[in-house]
């Protein structure tokens, strides 16, 4: 059985039940009621709500499959998706799979050059995109030179694209796939910061659904609130638990504390996956008296799970004090292992809060030294994982694949961990210098090369500094050439060419420390500036 078969099954057995809800919060018109419970009867006052039943979901995916096939998409072709979260996103995803093609989600934060790079790397034949990306795509060589078909969802269609026109009578093409067939390519990055195309097969996706259901005991009565972007492996793999059980999913476009609690209350959500910044914002709003949980119906909210970056222990304890009736879980994962779940804490192990957990459902873990040998429990080493969700490899990059994936299926994660006497894994550090800010990866080498291109810069290093809300923020240590004037305003202006999430939050003018071999001594720089507020 594949995840496409799960959709077909739900359409057949519970077709009239609600599958997807989209809540699009407009903060400009957000209505604050005089009566605490009044908003529950006035949803239109604070959001736009759309929904699809399982039958409608399935039929829309059939329409997409038919549309793609009439545009020349066939088995094994790669089709990209560049869309914001919305009710159309998942039907497009499943339409690609039903056409026998490989789905390639793109980060909607990518700028034109990154879009071109990823489309070329994955050899994408067609790109489905939302109207929000028209201007960005118009600047790509892919659009200007017609390198791949551009298919638009909603809004006025530009000349370089074709609008989606679904056939209401479209039928399921019922293309047979093998569990080992290519299903999806997700993008990550190596230490250089250039995206790598991570190839997964159909069996990896169905295992993600089984693992999610197993970890959180999901049933068809659960309602899952999904806020993170669907291009992330994490968001979609968590939703796969709802797909397996036939539960409802609420896609929330809005991340303010009020909108999250309002959505949980209005839609009777039972499971919510949060990133650290959103959980921090909710707690701060409550502590400041700006948000009253009692004004919302939250009794049904049984589980808060969190991931995508290290979770501060004090956040967990504050959350439990504020929401004592909720259970808590955290997940660890990486895109090369189908996202979250290869390691997870478990809802019964809150006494080990702060650990990333133990091997997840169907997974095995080990801790190894630089030579690949198992280390003694309690000794630090690199985490390796093996299981049904491990990638097939980096698309058309055997060298990079062999560097992290051995012949026995063990995947090196690049993360340094320590295993405690109870078998729980604790994250110590990352072998790579990746900065994780608000769940997004920032790769220093990429930004360093960009800033070093300015003629006024002598040397530069990008480091991650602690941040209560985002976990880490990027700080650029800039060494200016003698007799040259360069201000922080100049550097911030220069960085406007970068995607917003990659821009340094702090600029530090100081010598860049290097070790005896000429490498930047980033541990020393982090130690120097981690607790400084004099930027």
N, C-alpha and C positions, 0 to 999 in steps of 0.2 A: 504494500500500500504506500502511496505517495501523499504529499500534502494536498495535491490536486484531488486525489481520491477522497480525502477528508472533506473538502469543499463540496464535492458531488454528493457525498453521503449526507451532509447536513442539509443540502438543498432538497434532497429526496425525502428525508425523514422529519425534518423540522423546518421546512421551507418557509413557513409564514412567520416564524419567530424572528425577532430582530437580531441581526448579526453585527452591524456597525452603526455607530452614532457619531456624527461630527458636531462638536460644539465649537463655534468660532466666536471667541469673546472679543467684543469691541470695547476697549478700555475707555474710549472717548465718551461712550454713552452708558457706561456702567451705572446701573441704578442701585442706590443704597436705600433700602426700605425703612420706613419708620417702625414698622412692626418686624421683629426678628424673623418671623416665619413668612412674611408677606411675599418675599421674592419667589417662593416655591410655586406660587400661582401666576407668576409673571415672567416666565422664562424668556419671552420675546424681548423683555426690557433689558436683558443683559447679554444675550447671545443669539446667534443664528443656529438653529438646530436642523440637521438633516439625518436621515437614517435609511438603511437598506436592510431588507430581510435576507435570509440565507438564499432564498430563491432568486431575489433580485441581484444579489451579489454574484451568484453563479451565472445568471444570464448575462450580466454585464461583462463578466470575464469571457463568456462565449463570444460576445460581440467584438471584444478586443482581439481575441484569437482569430476570428474570421477576418477582421480588418487588417491585421498584420499579415495574414497569409495571402490576402489579395494584393498586398504591397510587396510580395516576393520573399517574405520571411519564411524560412523552412527549418527543419530539424537541425539543431546545432548552431544556428545563427545567433548572434548576440544582440540583444535589444536593451538600450539604456533607459533609465528613468531619472528625470530631473524634475522633481515636483516637491512642493511643500506638503506636509501632512494634510490629508483630506480624504473624503469618502471615496474618491476615485482611485487613490493610490493602490490599494490592495487588489481591486479588480484588474487594474493594468498588470500588476505583478503576476497574478494568476492567469491572465490572458496570454502573457508571454510564455508561461510554462505550458499552457494548453496547446499553444502553437508548436510545441516541441523545441522551442528556442531556449536560450540561456539568458536569464535576467541579470542586468547590470545596474544596480542602483548607484547614483552619483550624489555626492555630498552637495547639498544646495548652497553651501558657502563657497564652493569653488568659483574662482574667477575664470575669465575666458581662456587664459593660457592653460590652466589646470584641466578645464573641461576638454580642450583639444588633446592634451596629453593622454588623459584617461580613455577617451574615445579611440584614439589611435592605438594605445597599448592593448586594449581589450578587443580591438578589431570590430568595433560596434557597427552594425549594419543599419540600424535605425535608432533614433532617440525620441522617446515620448517626453514632452515637457509641458510645464504649466506656463500660463501667460506672464507670470512674474519674471520669467527668465528670457523674455524676448530680446531685450536690449543687450543682455550679456551674451546671448548666443549669436546675435548679429555681428559681434566682434570676433567670432571664432572662424578659423579657417575651415572647419568642418561645415559650417553653414555657407560661407562665402564661396567655397569651391565645390560644394555638393558632395562631400566625402561620404556622408551617410544621410539617409532619409530623415527629415525632421517632421515629427507628427505632434500636433498641438492639441492640448486639452483646454477648452474654454477660451473666451476672449477673442478679440480681433486677431485673425491669423496673418502673420507677416508673409511676404512674398517668398521667403526661403523655406516655408513650411507648408504642410497640408493639414487641414483640420480633421479631427476624428469624427467620423460619421458611422454610428453603429447601426447594424441591421437588426431590428427588433426580432426578426425570425431566425436569427443566427442559431445554429446548433453546435453542440460540443463536437470538435473534430475527433475526439477520442484517439489521439495519437499515443501509441504505446511507448512507454519509457522503461528502461532498466534502472534498478536502484543505483547502479554505478555510473549512469549517464550524467554528463555535465548538467547542472541545474542553475547555478548562480555564481556570479563573480562580484565580490565585494572588495573595495579598495582600502588598503592600509598603506603604511610607508615603512621603508627601511631606515637605517640610521642616517642616511643622507637626506631623508625627508621627501624623496620622490615616491609617489604612490606605487604600490605593488598590487597587481591584480591577483586576488586570492580566489582560487577555483574550488567550488564545493559541488558535490554530487547530490542526487535526490535523497539517498539514504541518510545523509548528514542532516538534511532539513527535517525529515520525519523523526529522526532521533531527538532533535531539539524540541519538538512538540511533546514527545513522550517524557523527556527529562523535566520540562517545565511543569507538566501535569503531576509528575511524581513528586517533585520537590515541594509543591505548594498545595497538594491534594485538591486540585481544581475539580469542580463539577460544573454541570450545565447551569447551575443557579448562580455561579459567580459572575460578577461584572467587573471587567478589568479596565482600569483607567490608564490609557497610554498617552504620554506627553512627549517623550523623546522622539527625534526624527526617525521616520521609518527607513531612511537609507542606512541607518546604523543596523548592524546585525543584531545588536542587543534588543532594540525595540520590537523588531519583527519576531525574533525567536521567543521572546516573552509572550507575544500575542499568540504564537502557535499553540500554547496551552489552551487558549479559548477556542481555537479552531478544532482541536482534538475533542474537546468536551461539548462543543456547541454553545458555549457561553457568549454573552454579549460583550463587545468591546466599545469603549468610548474614546474617541480621538479628540483630545482637547487642544485647541489652538489658542494658547494663552497660559502663561506661567506665573501670574501673580498669586500670592497666597490666597486672596479672596476667591479668585476664579477656580483654583484647585479645590478648595473646600466646598464651594458652591456646586461644582460639577459632581463631586463625590456625593453630596446630599441629594441633588436633583435626580441623578441617575442611579442612586442606590448602589454605588460602587463598593465592592467588597475587597478588591485587591488593587493596590496602587504601587506603581514602580516610580520612584523619585530619584533624581540626581541630587548630590550633596547640596548644591547651591539652593535648590528649591526647598529642600527640607530645612536648611538654615533660615531661609526667608520666612517660612511659615512660623517657625519657632520665635524668631525675632519679632514678627508682627504680633504674635500672641503676647509675648513678654512686654511689648510696648503698649499693649492695650488697643492696638489698631485692628485686631481680629479676635472675634469671640467664637470659639468652637461651639459653645452652647446654642448659638444662633443657627446651627446647621445640624441636620440629621446624620450623625456619623456612627451610630451604634452598629450598623451593619458592616462597617469598615473593619475587616478582620485581620488584614495583613498589609504591612508596609515593607516593601523590600527595596533595596538601594544598591547601586553599583556604579560601574564605569570609571571609578577612581577610588583611592583609599578613603575610608570612612572614619572620621575622627571619633574616638570612643566617647568623648563628652557629648557629641551630637546624639549618639544612641541613648545615653542615659537621660538626656534632656527630653528626648522624644518619648521615652517610656514614662517619664514623670507626667508629661502632658497628655499622653494617650495611653493610659495604663491597661486598657482592655485590648489593645492591638498586639498582634504577634509581629516579630521582626525577623527579617532574613537579609543576608547580603550575598551577592554573587560575584564571583571572579571569572573572567573569561578573556578571550582575545578573538579577533576576527578569524584567525587561522584555525580556531577550534569552534567555529560556528557561534561565536559570541559567548554569552554568559552561560554558566552552569557546569563547566568542567570541574570547577571547585565551587562549593557553596557552603555557607555556615550551617544552615538548617534551622527551622523555626524553634526547635527544642534546645538550642545551644546558645542562648543569649548570654549565658555565663562566660562564654568565650568571645564575647563581642570585642571587636578589634582584630580578630583573626579573619583571614579570608575564607577559612573553612577546611573541609576535607573533600576528597574526590566525590564528584557528583554522580548521579545515576548513570551507570554504564561506563564510567570513566575510571582510569587508574592514574596515579601520580607517583612521582619519585623526585628526589632531590639529588643533583649530581654536581661533581666538580668540573673544572674546565676540561678534563679529559673524558668526561662522560661516565665516570665511575660513581656509584652510589656513595653518598656521604653518611656518616654516623648521625643518627637522630640527635637534634640539638645543634648540629653544625650547619653553618650557612652554605648554601649552594644554589644552583640554578634550578628552577622548577621545570620539570618535563611532564607532559601529559600524553595519555594515549586513550583513544576511544572512538566510537562511531562518528563523532563530529569533526575529526581532524580533516583538514583540507586535503584535496587531491594534490595540491601543489600551487606554486606561483605560476600563473598562466604563461606558458612558453618561456620559463626561466628556470631551467633545471639546476643551474649553479646555485641560485638563491634557495631553491627548494632543498637541495642536498645539505646546505649549511644548517638547516634547522630541523629537517625531518629525516630520520634514519630508516633503514630497511625494515625494521620491526614496527614502524608506525609511531615511534616516540617523537613528540614535537617539543623542541626547546622553546620556552616562552620568552627568554631574555630577562626574566624577573628573578631577583635573588630573594629566597625565602628561608625560613627556619621552621622546622617541625617540632612541636612541643611534645611532652610525654604522652599526651592524650591523642596524638595524631593530627592535631590541628595545625594548619600552615599559617604562618605570619609573614606578611610581606615586609621585607627589609629595605630593598632599594631596587632600582631598575638598572640592568646592565647598560642599557642605552640611556642616553641623556634626554630622553623624551620628557617634555613638560606636559602634565595632564591638568588642564585648566577647565573646570566646569564640564568634565567628561570628554573634552576635545583634546586630541593630541597635537602638540606644537613641537616641531622638530628644529632644534637650535641651529643645526648646520645650514639649513635653508635660509633662515633669517640672518644668520651671520654673514653668509655670502652676499645677501642682498645689501646689508648695511655697509659691508666692506667695499662695495662698489662705489661708494661716495668718495670723491677725492680728498675730502677733509678728514677721513677716518684713517687712523694709523692701525688700530687693532680693535677687535670687538669680540665679545663673548655673550651668549644668551644663557641665562640661568633661570631656574624656577625658584621663586620665593614663596614662603607659606602665606596662604590667604584663607581666612576663616570661612568665607563663603564659597570660593571657587576651588579650594584645595591648594592650588598653586596659581601664581600669575607669572608671566614672563617679564624679566628685567634685563635690559641690555646694558652691559658694562662697556662703555665706549672710551677708547683712548684716542685723543685727538692729536693730529700732527702739530708739531711746534709752530708757533706764530700763526695759528689758524683759529678763527672763531667759529664755534659750532654750539648752538644752544639746544636745550631739550625741545623747544618749540620747532626748531629745524628738523630734529630727528623724528618727532611725531608727525610732522608734515610729510616727511619722506616716506614714512610707514603707511600713509594713507593709500599707497599703491597695493598694499597687502590686504588679504581678506581680514575682516575686522578681528576675528578670533585669534589671528596670528600676530597681531600688533603688540609690541611690548607695552606693559602698563607703567613701567618705571624706567627712567634713563639715569644711569649712574656714570658720571665722568670720572674715570680713574684708570690707572695702569691695569692692563690685562695680565694677570699672573700666569706664567707658563712654567712647566716643570723642566727637569733636566733634559728630557728628550724633545722639548719644544712643543709639547701638547698643553693646551689650556688646562690649568689646574682648577676645574670647576668645583670640586669639593671645598677648596680653600676660599673661592669666591663666595660660595653659598654660605659658608661659615661666617665670613666677614659681614655679609649684608642681610642675613636672614632675619635679624631682629632690629634692623635699622629703620628708622622712619624719616631719615633726613634726605630723602630723594629730591 
